[in-house]
Amino acid sequence: MTMERLIAGLLALAVLIAAIRLILWHRSAPGASALRLIALLLLQPLCATLLFLTLYPPPVAGGSASLRIATAGASRLAVRQGGGLVALPEAGTLQGAEAAPDLATALRRHPGARQVSLLGEGLPPRDIDAARGVQVSYDPPAPPTGLVSLTPPPAAAPGEAFTVGGQIAGLPGASIALIDPAGRVTDSGVPDKQGRFRLTGTARAAGNSLFTLRIMSGKRLAAQAAVPLTVRDVKPPRLLLLAGAPGPEVKYLRRWATDAGFHVTSRISVGGGVLLGDAPISIDTATLRRFDAVLIDDRSWAGLGGQRNALLAAVRDGLGLILRAGGPLDRTTRAQWRGLGFALSGNNVAAPLALPKPPAAAMARTRQGIASADMPDDMRLPADFIPDVSRLALSPAGDQAVTLLRDASGTPLAAWHAAGLGRVALFAGLDSYALALTGHGALYDDWWRALLRAVVRPAPGSASLPGISWAGERLILCGIGGDAQVERPDGAGAALQQVGACAAFWPATAGWHRLHDKGAATPFYVQPADALPAMRAARNRDATLMLRSTAPRDGGISLPTPGPAWPFALAWLIASALLWWFERSRLGRDQPTRSTM
Amino acid sequence: MSADALLRDWIAPSRRRRFADTLLLALPLLFAIAAISWRLAGLLTTGVLLLGGAALALVVARQRAARHDRVWLIRTLDAARPELEDSSALLFSPIPPASPLQALQRTRIAARLDQGTPQDLAPPWSRRPVIALLLAAMLIVAAALLWPRAGEGPPRLAPSEEGLPATPGLPRLIAQNLRIVPPAYTGLPARDSAKLDARAPLGSRLEWTLRFDPDARMPRLLVVDGQALPLRRDGDNWIAGRTLDRSFLYRVDPAAGGGRTPPLHRLDALPDNPPQVKALGPALTLVKPGQRSWSPSFAATDDYGVAATARLRVTLAIGEGENVTFSEREIAVSGSGPGRDRRFAPSLAFSSFGFSAGGDMVAQLIVRDNRSPSAQEVRGPSVILRWPSARAPESSGLEGMVNTTLPAYFRSQRQIIIDAEALLKRKRSLSADRYLARSGAIGADQQILRGRYSQFLGGEEEGEPQLPTADAEGHSEGDGHDHGPPQAKPAFGAPEDVLASFGHPHDDSPASSLDPETRAILKQAVDEMWGSERELKQGRPDLALPFANRALRFIKEVQQATRIFLSKVGPELPPIDPTRRMTGEREGLASRTLDVTPIASSDGPAAAAWRALEGKVTPDLDPLERWVRANADRLPDPLALTGAIDAARREPDCASCRTRLRGLLWTAMTRPTGQPMRRPPADAAGARYLRALQGAAP
């Protein structure tokens, strides 16, 4: 306001000075026509007024109360019916539509719009906030068909199995395949009735790779999407292996953990105080703090005595604990393990275990990687006979515990439960070593890795990264430090302006980006702008549908918005030209004169 | 001469001529067809076609000859011989002339007929068609034999596809041919490949024919990971040859290192697979009644051919229980069917093998393929023929013994009771002597049965009960009964047979493993039998019956007892008491460390290059290539990887080459085991929450 008044004052002052000067000049100039003076005196304030109105055009009341917004996929037929159309960039160029960079701009241009009717797929996340201020009417199009949801796997450790989940819609009889970076099918399946699916792949060494999800409808490629996978090196866990007696199970566990590069300390009791394994250690709080996980069987659990409290205290401080049954449990152990949160309901006997059907040999090979030099390749494929693996009929799952592993019949095989900052897991399988001996080494590794992963002592992680982001769409990076930077695929860097612990980033190109923060680089993948169209459409559609149900946030007054300035500017230009010409002309005077403006 | 004989005489020459003429026409056609089919389809088809064609020609010739019949003869004679006055029909008519006028005319004509010979009527040789056909056939045969085959004659060069820009002054490969001559035993024809990449059977001869422009001075074939192969000049072309002893990559180097490096070519050696043998019948069959021989059948398949003869290994297992003798012999068998899928169904006569009841005959086919120089030998699955023993099926262990021995005893005891009852019923009709004799005979049966039970119990019940009198003999050496041969003193250190040194076993019977209760019942049964036997032998079967019935009851009791005794459930071991472990002598026992060495798993260079290829950096490919060479047998496709490495090295800026190399490196990495992803630690609020869940103070 003050600026407006200042301008107005300045203009008025200028007009006054000009008028005084005109009058003085008129007096000193004999023979000048009074009519000319009057005309000049009238034209000066007119010019000033017009200039002021050009700068501050008078607010217009209203305009149309409803606005039609064309979003992505707006049909040209629907667009033509009626006027007042604004096209967002996603809609492309539409004839007869006013182009607006986003919805907020369109609403600013049309201040009277109280209602917005949307055409097309719906509003992108950019416009959702702007749309909360108006009444949104939205007639949603048919739900998109294709891959409407994709959940890429989180960062994996080297060699870990990962799961890709997703949902497809409108493609009956579709089959889905996961293609590994070498172009081989590593898993395939069909979706369930709701169209959901889960496929499994395996990681290799640390690095970034792109798997491909391929959805075939009959022989036709219905959709294809890149599934980014980041594999990060992890610090090898420090594992304490406690066994009440030597046996094949502990032998193969020790072999597995050692080959995986863990720092393994094993203590196998053979009775009478004689211990085998590594250098003996005492089990107390200080020692247990050095370990990330403890794997203990029921016999050494029963023989722990007073050290049990130290172990449980260490678990509450973050240590992971895996309980393993070596056979039917005795009553005390069963009660104690129940106290840790496991139901242990059922018979205390060994029961048969339904092993999952191994994948076809060609698919199994794509999940295995090359053989090690010590083991022939055919030993890694399942043997003809079924290994003699069983489980305890006591079910580890309960209402408190989270089921971790199930056998092929769906019976829980392992579960975990939080205990303070740490976690306790219970494995009910017996003689799992037989898997390692009969070519089911991958399953053995999956089971024990899942158990260890569930409980192992947590380690400081990195920033939380968005699930799926597209080129050209704002994404939010959280948990970052002050000097975080994003490295683009072409190697150029972009500094992040941090607000709170988060920052926004607009990726311009698709590909692997790197978030450099606190000395660590966290890669994340940005999908191309045209990737996953169905998923994007479904997201926009759902978000817009949710808008429809919320009432407009109509508390504040709508600002008076200025009307168009160009008529005043034109009038000012004409008036000024007239004034200039009138001053320069000899009309009404008899001597040469100078311009007063 | 009858009319028929006359007719035969007159038409025979014409028929012969027509027959021979038709065959002469067919002959060139057959030759031509045979030559073409031999060239296109092989000897067998040619034979079949020749036979079929010859048969067809014979049929056609016969039909054409048969046209020279009576009607033809009459017409021909009437047309050619005016002196016959159109009356030759009278001569050849089988019906004698009806009127005298006809007979007169016939006689006249018959005299004139012999003025000409039947040979005059024979149709002329169709000279022109025969000559034309012969010429055409000769042309066709010559063409069929001389038409050049692929892989024979001078090679035809195809334009090269090296994709290199022409550099003035530097020789460049412009045309190429690769001739592949597979080993003779495969039976595959030689072929020419227009490309320098090929797949060929292992052991094929490879011959390159290359042309350069401008002409090269010392071109070579550079084999990756092998010796360079110099090219020899052959007119305008350059040639080289080599045997395909393994898959390899190579490139044509026209300018001895000058100019850009040409692309790699790949030659895949397809190994000869060993034959596959499949048994066509079930793995185990039983001998049918009346069967005298057995013919197991096998199918053997191979990619190039199975040898016509194979060996059949026949293993005989004859005997039962522990007394089984094995004999093995191999016989030569010959197969039938085409070389790639031969059937072997030898017939094995039982008599020639000495195969009899209770034996097993196991047959296994050992086949070879026709690979040279060294044939591959494969043993097929074994099929078994079992001739079940005529005896009752026997099971193992004590259960079997009891099952086979005791029921026989039961039947006997029951039989004795039935016999005794029958004797009682017939008492009136029999004389006293006969009655006594019959009763004595049943008593003798009872004695045998009692003796067998006594034997089962260790012979302690043998003989009559001893009188508790002083004349019972002492047990000493030389007391009349057998004590077995004198025992040799055991050698030092040998486990001493304490029982043998201090006595001899009396209870080395199967029943010594019975529990005392069962033994007692059996003894009671034997006592009752003894009573029954006594009464029977004295001719009192009515008095013997209660004893016999009691004996049967006791035996039944034992039968039930032994059923319990012979439970088939596995041993129920007592639970382990860990507190008793290691409580015995513990000298020299102490804790010790068990070393475990992690296995070495290395994909270092592959993983490093894979990571480096993600960025813009070109990794150092030399260590990677060395690693690929060293670990070729672990990699799924080392040649493709080597080729991709070479492509990436030649064009470091080629994005698709880098992508391809990165994809292939994915297949060349190990999958590390074990390592788990760690969850991020809980923040302050989370930690408080988790502790509160546990019930601890936050």
Interface residues (C-beta under 8 A of the other chain):
Chain A: P154 A155 A156 A157 P158 G159 E160 D180 P181 A182 G183 R184 T202 A203 R204 A205 A206 G207 N208 S209 R232 V234 K235 P236 P237 G244 R254 R255 W256 A257 T258 D259 A260 G261 F262 V264 S266 I268 V270 G271 G272 G273 V274 L275 L276 G277 D278 A279 P280 R299 G303 R316 G318 R365 R367 Q368 G369 I370 A371 S372 A373 D374 M375 D377 A418 A419 G420 L421 D445 W448 R449 L452 R453 V456 R457 P458 A459 P460 G461 G491 W512
Chain B: P578 R581 M582 T583 R586 L589 A590 S591 R592 T593 L594 V596 T597 P598 I599 A600 S601 S602 D603 A607 W610 R611 E614 K616 N631 R634 L635 P636 R662 G663 L664 W666 T667 A668 M669 T670 R671 P672 T673 G674 Q675 P676 M677 R678 R679 P680 P681 A682 A687 L690 R691 L693 Q694 A696
